């Protein structure tokens, strides 16, 4: 996933969380929030890459391959 978040990013996230919550938040929450966001964005990226492969046109037929609907 990359390196450690910078001290500035953690501090800014900490201030944001406190502003949203309207109360003090432990500084560890900021660090955890950053990693949760990074993990979520990584998941979305992987999901997009997988669905792009499924959506890619079939060169022989010129149509997109679409997975079946769940329960179909």
C-alpha positions in Angstrom: 0.0 0.0 0.0 2.9 2.4 0.2 4.8 4.2 3.0 3.7 5.7 6.3 1.4 8.7 6.3 3.3 11.9 7.0 3.0 13.6 10.4 1.2 16.5 8.7 -1.4 14.2 7.1 -2.1 12.5 10.5 -2.4 15.9 12.2 -4.7 17.3 9.5 -6.8 14.1 9.7 -6.9 14.4 13.5 -8.2 18.0 13.3 -10.8 17.0 10.7 -12.1 14.1 12.8 -12.4 16.3 15.9 -14.2 19.0 13.9 -16.7 16.5 12.4 -17.2 14.7 15.8 -17.4 18.0 17.7 -15.2 16.5 20.5 -11.6 15.4 21.1 -10.5 12.2 19.3 -7.6 10.0 20.2 -4.7 10.7 17.8 -4.6 6.9 16.9 -8.0 7.3 15.3 -6.5 9.7 12.7 -3.8 7.2 11.8 -6.4 4.3 11.6 -8.7 6.5 9.5 -6.0 7.2 7.0 -5.2 3.5 6.6 -8.8 2.5 6.3 -9.2 5.1 3.6 -6.1 3.8 1.8 -7.3 0.2 2.0 -10.8 1.2 0.7 -9.3 3.1 -2.3 -7.0 0.2 -3.0 -10.0 -2.2 -2.9 -11.9 0.1 -5.3 -8.9 0.2 -7.7 -8.6 -3.5 -7.7 -12.3 -3.9 -8.2 -12.2 -1.4 -11.1 -9.3 -3.3 -12.7 -11.2 -6.6 -12.5 -14.4 -5.3 -13.9 -12.5 -3.5 -16.7 -11.2 -6.9 -17.8 -14.7 -8.3 -17.8 -16.1 -5.3 -19.7 -13.3 -5.3 -22.3 -14.7 -6.1 -25.8 -14.2 -9.5 -27.2 -12.0 -8.8 -30.3 -13.5 -11.7 -32.3 -17.2 -10.7 -31.8 -16.9 -6.9 -31.1 -19.2 -7.2 -28.0 -18.5 -6.8 -24.4 -18.5 -9.7 -22.0 -20.9 -9.1 -19.1 -21.0 -11.5 -16.1 -24.4 -13.0 -15.3 -26.6 -11.3 -12.8 -26.5 -12.9 -9.3 -29.1 -15.6 -9.0 -29.6 -15.9 -12.7 
